[in-house]
Amino acid sequence: MSDSTDIATLMSGLGRAARAAAATLAQAGAAQKNAALAAAAGQLRATREAVLAANRRDLEAARTHGLSAALLDRLLLDAPRIEAMAAGLEAIAALPDPIGTVLAEWTRPNGLVIQRRRVPLGVVGIIYESRPNVTADAGALCLKSGNAAILRGGSESLASNRTIHGALALGLAAAGLPPTCIQLVPTTDRAAVGYLLAEMKGSVDVVVPRGGKSLVERVQREARVPVIGHLEGVCHVYVDGAADLRMALSIVRNAKLRRTGICGAAETLLVDRACAATHLAPLLRMLLDAGCEVRGDADCQAADARVRAATEADWYTEYLDAIIAVRVVDGVDAAIAHIGNYGSRHTDAIVTADVQIAEHFLDRVDSAIVLHNASTQFADGGEFGMGAEIGISTDKFHARGPVGVEQLTSYKYVVRGAGQIRA
């Protein structure tokens, strides 16, 4: 057989198995799904050393191929991160089961009783890069929401993904569910992604990409099934003239530097001209002294000689690194205009003690997540109480913001009558 035939056979087989598993999973009760998640969490803890060994192999190969420090950080697993994965499985198990929930109910004048009831999407394809924790998070979220999952991780994390997937499969088996409820694409051939996107419309109901701009662009370009995702996270922090300096320093440092390689990391800092005399230099000094490269406008360069000149491209850039663009703006409306022009509608924050200005910002900024006096790094399903998330959606149809259990469901209408016919 040719390589293309091999990929077609492999992927179509995964699709058929997922469709059959989805039918079984849609009828599974909350207790059975939760038992699978609890067993998978226990297995993940029991096989921690095997997971760490697999991750070391991935890291060695990634360093050989010259992956950036940010991507290596995404790839890295250690004991706390493995425990966080296991705890995440348990947190998802503890969530209310969304399937079967009656979202609305009403009775028509003719006596028909109509319910809108939550149901699974069916089969969810997830394509992701670097982060092996996505294997656990995505598999668990799909399971809890009654969906079968086809997971396609990046080649750089294949060994880690296989080990984590093994724990999920054992958890499913322990609860009496088909291991095919969560499948991992076993090849790194890019043709498998192309086949999933273009040829599996009959098997896959929705695709969720989680990765860099090039991956998401490819998925959005080639997919013949619905896509839930975001292109990039060009996130902003606006420090208003009424901001407390100490709070601003703390929030900006965390938003940029806590983890630079995540989509909720701040990439642009906007400072109100009304407080530039007191706030700008300390903010720049804090970032620069912490090892962050600053690319700024003329005001920023005048405030600190270490600031490099920003170009037009910097305002659009998702660095995913210890680099930030900084601009002085003339008040909240100028900040909102900048975000509307250059942002990606992902996550944006304002720091201010003025509640009216804060509400104006929160109302006018058209992003999936807007925050007042809090770090952009809270853009995370776990921090929202969702247990975990597959990603942050900047779409406006179906799901927006963190994609958790409820966002992986749809609904149907159940109508009960007593012999009514339509005139």
C-alpha positions as a printed Julia matrix, in Angstrom:
423×3 Matrix{Float64}:
   0.0    0.0    0.0
   1.11   3.58  -0.6
   1.74   5.93   2.29
  -1.45   7.86   1.46
  -3.45   4.63   1.48
  -1.91   3.7    4.84
  -2.93   7.07   6.31
  -6.43   6.77   4.88
  -6.82   3.29   6.33
  -5.47   4.34   9.72
  -7.52   7.51  10.05
 -10.78   6.09   8.7
 -10.39   3.24  11.17
  -9.97   5.7   14.02
 -13.04   7.55  12.8
 -15.26   4.46  12.67
 -14.12   3.38  16.13
 -14.74   6.87  17.52
 -18.23   7.04  16.05
 -19.13   3.69  17.62
 -17.61   4.72  20.95
 -19.52   8.02  20.88
 -22.81   6.13  20.62
 -21.89   4.1   23.72
 -20.55   7.09  25.6
 -23.66   9.19  24.96
 -25.62   6.65  27.02
 -23.06   6.34  29.82
 -24.13   7.7   33.18
 -22.26  10.26  35.24
 -21.02   7.63  37.7
 -19.4    5.53  34.98
 -17.66   8.51  33.37
 -16.48   9.78  36.75
 -15.16   6.32  37.65
 -13.11   6.31  34.45
 -11.64   9.72  35.26
 -10.8    8.71  38.84
  -9.13   5.5   37.66
  -7.14   7.43  35.04
  -5.96   9.9   37.69
  -4.79   7.02  39.87
  -3.03   5.39  36.94
  -1.31   8.66  36.04
   0.09   8.93  39.56
   1.1    5.27  39.59
   3.02   5.63  36.31
   4.61   8.99  37.1
   8.16   7.73  36.61
   7.28   6.26  33.22
   5.7    9.57  32.18
   8.78  11.49  33.32
  11.09   9.11  31.45
   9.07   9.5   28.25
   9.09  13.26  28.68
  12.88  13.29  29.08
  13.17  11.52  25.72
  10.92  14.13  24.13
  12.91  16.98  25.68
  16.24  15.57  24.49
  14.93  15.28  20.94
  13.39  18.76  21.11
  16.67  20.32  22.22
  18.45  18.55  19.38
  15.98  20.1   16.95
  16.5   23.57  18.44
  13.1   24.22  19.99
  12.84  27.61  21.69
  12.91  28.02  25.47
   9.17  28.84  25.44
   8.32  25.63  23.56
  10.57  23.59  25.81
   8.74  25.0   28.82
   5.43  23.95  27.25
   6.8   20.47  26.66
   8.36  19.99  30.11
   6.71  17.7   32.64
   7.81  17.39  36.24
   6.25  15.84  39.34
   4.09  18.92  40.16
   2.8   19.14  36.59
   1.91  15.44  36.54
   0.11  15.85  39.86
  -1.71  18.86  38.39
  -2.84  16.68  35.47
  -4.13  13.99  37.83
  -5.85  16.58  40.01
  -7.35  18.09  36.87
  -8.93  14.75  35.97
 -10.46  14.57  39.44
 -11.67  18.17  39.21
 -13.41  17.41  35.92
 -15.0   14.32  37.49
 -16.34  16.51  40.29
 -18.14  18.85  37.86
 -21.87  18.43  37.32
 -22.65  16.16  34.38
 -24.01  18.42  31.63
 -25.59  15.69  29.51
 -29.35  15.52  29.75
 -29.64  18.87  31.5
 -32.88  20.64  30.58
 -31.86  24.12  29.5
 -35.41  25.39  28.98
 -38.96  24.03  29.0
 -42.27  25.53  27.95
 -45.8   24.5   26.97
 -47.46  25.72  23.78
 -51.15  26.73  23.61
 -51.86  23.47  21.75
 -50.55  21.46  24.7
 -47.15  20.47  23.24
 -44.46  20.4   25.93
 -41.09  21.43  24.51
 -37.69  20.95  26.18
 -34.26  22.1   25.07
 -31.91  19.42  26.37
 -28.1   19.33  26.41
 -26.45  16.55  24.34
 -22.86  15.66  23.31
 -21.36  16.99  20.09
 -20.36  13.43  19.12
 -16.74  13.0   17.99
 -14.23  15.77  18.71
 -10.88  15.94  16.93
  -8.19  17.82  18.84
  -4.96  18.87  17.14
  -2.32  20.34  19.43
   1.38  21.04  19.82
   4.01  20.72  22.53
   1.91  20.55  25.69
   1.45  16.91  26.73
  -0.98  17.95  29.48
  -3.5   18.65  26.7
  -3.73  14.87  26.19
  -5.12  14.48  29.7
  -7.2   17.67  29.72
  -8.77  17.19  26.3
  -9.45  13.5   26.77
 -11.06  14.11  30.16
 -13.21  17.03  29.0
 -14.48  15.05  26.02
 -15.24  12.04  28.22
 -17.13  14.1   30.81
 -19.19  15.8   28.09
 -20.06  12.46  26.49
 -17.89  12.89  23.38
 -15.45  10.48  21.82
 -12.05  12.09  21.18
  -9.42  11.69  18.48
  -6.23  13.33  19.77
  -3.4   14.32  17.48
  -0.49  15.74  19.47
   2.73  17.2   18.13
   5.64  15.05  17.08
   7.81  16.69  19.75
   5.62  15.25  22.54
   4.75  11.83  21.1
   6.4    9.7   23.8
   4.82  11.76  26.6
   1.43  11.7   24.92
   1.49   7.94  24.49
   2.23   7.36  28.17
  -0.5    9.76  29.32
  -2.96   8.29  26.83
  -2.19   4.85  28.23
  -3.39   6.0   31.66
  -6.62   7.33  30.13
  -7.23   4.07  28.25
  -6.74   2.02  31.43
  -9.14   4.31  33.25
 -11.79   3.76  30.58
 -11.33   0.0   30.68
 -11.55  -0.03  34.49
 -14.94   1.7   34.26
 -16.24  -0.66  31.57
 -16.07   1.89  28.76
 -14.45   1.26  25.35
 -10.83   2.45  25.25
 -11.72   3.85  21.82
 -13.63   6.64  23.6
 -10.26   8.43  23.64
  -7.89   7.6   20.77
  -4.43   8.98  20.06
  -3.31   9.24  16.44
  -0.23   7.0   16.48
   1.69   8.67  13.66
   3.53  12.0   13.35
   2.9   12.1    9.58
   1.41  15.5    8.76
  -0.79  13.8    6.18
  -2.83  12.4    9.08
  -3.83  15.94  10.03
  -4.78  16.7    6.44
  -6.91  13.57   6.24
  -8.65  14.34   9.53
  -9.5   17.86   8.39
 -10.59  17.12   4.84
 -11.8   13.52   4.68
 -13.47  12.7    8.01
 -16.62  14.8    7.87
 -18.7   11.67   8.34
 -16.78  10.69  11.47
 -15.71  13.93  13.18
 -18.25  16.54  14.3
 -15.89  19.36  15.3
 -12.15  20.06  15.36
 -10.36  22.04  18.07
  -6.82  23.25  17.23
  -4.5   24.23  20.07
  -1.1   25.47  19.05
   0.78  28.13  17.15
  -0.5   30.48  14.49
   0.61  28.3   11.57
  -1.21  25.25  12.94
  -4.45  27.14  13.58
  -4.3   28.83  10.16
  -3.89  25.44   8.51
  -6.83  23.96  10.41
  -9.09  26.9    9.6
  -8.03  26.78   5.95
  -8.37  23.05   5.33
 -11.13  21.9    7.68
 -14.4   20.69   6.18
 -15.93  20.32   9.64
 -16.68  23.08  12.18
 -13.66  24.48  14.04
 -13.5   25.91  17.58
 -10.29  27.82  18.17
  -8.27  31.0   18.21
  -5.55  32.18  15.89
  -3.31  33.85  18.48
  -3.31  35.62  21.81
  -2.2   39.23  21.4
  -3.22  40.17  24.95
  -3.05  43.67  26.46
  -2.8   45.24  29.89
  -3.92  48.87  30.05
  -2.68  50.82  33.07
  -5.15  53.66  33.54
  -4.41  57.07  35.05
  -6.28  56.01  38.19
  -4.26  52.82  38.64
  -2.48  52.03  41.9
   1.2   51.76  40.98
   1.95  48.85  43.29
  -0.97  46.87  41.89
   0.0   47.76  38.33
   3.57  46.54  38.86
   2.36  43.24  40.3
  -0.26  42.59  37.61
   1.97  43.54  34.68
   4.85  41.4   35.92
   2.59  38.38  36.39
   0.69  38.91  33.12
   3.92  39.03  31.11
   6.44  36.9   32.97
   4.69  34.2   35.03
   4.73  31.97  31.95
   5.66  33.71  28.72
   4.74  30.83  26.41
   0.99  30.63  27.08
  -1.73  32.3   25.01
  -2.89  34.39  27.98
   0.51  36.06  28.47
   0.39  39.82  27.97
   2.17  40.92  24.8
   1.43  44.67  24.9
   1.36  47.14  27.78
  -0.56  50.38  27.33
   0.03  53.21  29.82
  -2.27  56.2   30.21
  -0.49  59.48  29.57
  -2.23  60.83  32.68
  -0.01  58.63  34.89
   3.04  58.26  32.64
   5.1   60.66  34.76
   4.71  58.46  37.85
   4.02  54.96  36.47
   5.84  54.52  33.16
   9.48  54.48  34.34
   8.82  52.08  37.28
   6.89  49.7   35.01
   9.65  49.71  32.39
  12.36  49.29  35.03
  10.54  46.35  36.61
  10.22  44.55  33.26
  13.76  45.25  32.11
  15.34  44.33  35.46
  13.4   41.03  35.34
  15.05  40.18  32.02
  12.18  41.16  29.72
  13.03  42.91  26.47
  10.92  46.04  26.01
  10.05  47.51  22.62
   8.43  50.88  23.05
   7.39  54.18  21.52
   9.28  57.46  21.86
   7.87  58.12  25.35
   9.12  54.76  26.57
  12.56  55.24  25.04
  12.81  58.63  26.75
  11.84  57.07  30.09
  14.46  54.29  29.96
  17.43  54.14  27.59
  17.3   50.32  27.53
  13.99  50.32  25.63
  14.28  49.38  21.96
  12.24  51.19  19.33
   8.97  49.42  18.55
   7.95  48.88  14.93
   4.4   48.71  13.59
   4.72  44.92  13.49
   5.37  44.77  17.25
   1.82  45.89  18.06
   0.46  42.83  16.22
   2.96  40.3   17.57
   2.33  37.34  19.88
   5.86  36.92  21.21
   5.35  33.91  23.52
   8.67  35.0   24.98
  10.14  37.51  27.45
   9.45  40.42  25.09
   6.73  43.07  25.43
   5.63  46.07  23.39
   4.79  49.24  25.37
   2.94  52.37  24.27
   1.69  55.52  26.0
  -1.93  56.31  25.06
  -4.24  59.24  25.68
  -6.77  57.67  28.01
  -9.11  54.69  28.05
 -10.71  55.33  24.67
  -7.31  55.42  22.98
  -6.46  52.14  24.72
  -9.72  50.59  23.52
  -9.01  51.8   19.98
  -5.49  50.33  20.07
  -6.8   46.96  21.26
  -9.52  46.99  18.61
  -6.96  47.72  15.89
  -4.12  45.41  16.94
  -5.58  42.82  19.31
  -6.76  39.29  18.59
  -9.96  39.39  20.7
  -8.48  36.93  23.17
  -7.84  38.47  26.63
  -7.36  42.08  27.68
  -7.12  43.74  31.11
  -7.43  47.17  32.69
  -5.78  48.26  35.93
  -7.63  51.16  37.55
  -9.28  52.28  40.78
 -11.97  54.12  38.8
 -14.96  51.77  38.56
 -16.69  53.81  35.85
 -13.63  53.71  33.61
 -13.26  49.99  34.3
 -16.88  49.31  33.3
 -16.43  51.4   30.15
 -13.39  49.28  29.21
 -15.13  45.98  30.03
 -18.16  46.96  27.94
 -16.28  48.3   24.92
 -13.4   45.86  24.47
 -14.69  43.08  22.2
 -12.58  40.19  23.47
 -13.46  36.71  24.69
 -12.14  37.59  28.17
 -11.85  41.05  29.73
 -10.51  41.64  33.24
 -10.42  44.46  35.76
  -7.48  44.58  38.2
  -6.36  41.02  37.45
  -3.65  39.33  35.4
  -4.36  38.12  31.86
  -2.86  34.79  32.91
  -6.21  33.95  34.53
  -7.4   33.18  30.98
  -7.6   29.48  31.79
 -10.48  27.05  32.19
  -9.08  25.69  35.42
  -8.97  29.19  36.9
 -12.58  29.69  35.78
 -13.67  26.63  37.78
 -14.09  24.46  34.68
 -11.58  21.84  35.83
  -9.58  22.34  32.62
 -10.03  23.58  29.08
  -9.12  22.5   25.59
  -8.33  26.06  24.61
  -9.56  29.64  24.53
 -11.98  30.28  21.68
 -12.12  33.7   20.05
 -15.01  32.59  17.85
 -18.47  34.05  18.41
 -20.43  31.06  17.22
 -21.04  28.11  19.56
 -18.24  28.71  22.09
 -16.28  31.76  23.22
 -13.58  31.96  25.88
 -12.4   28.83  27.74
 -13.68  25.67  26.06
 -14.69  23.35  28.89
 -17.25  20.64  29.45
 -20.36  22.69  28.68
 -18.79  24.21  25.57
 -18.28  20.68  24.17
 -22.02  20.07  24.08
 -24.92  21.02  21.86
 -28.65  20.63  22.45
 -31.72  19.1   20.93
 -35.43  19.75  21.3
 -37.63  17.11  22.89
 -41.31  17.61  22.18
 -44.08  15.68  23.98
 -47.63  15.64  22.73
 -50.97  13.88  23.24
 -52.01  13.25  19.67
 -51.73  16.79  18.31
 -51.62  17.27  14.53
 -50.88  20.47  12.65
 -53.75  22.16  10.86
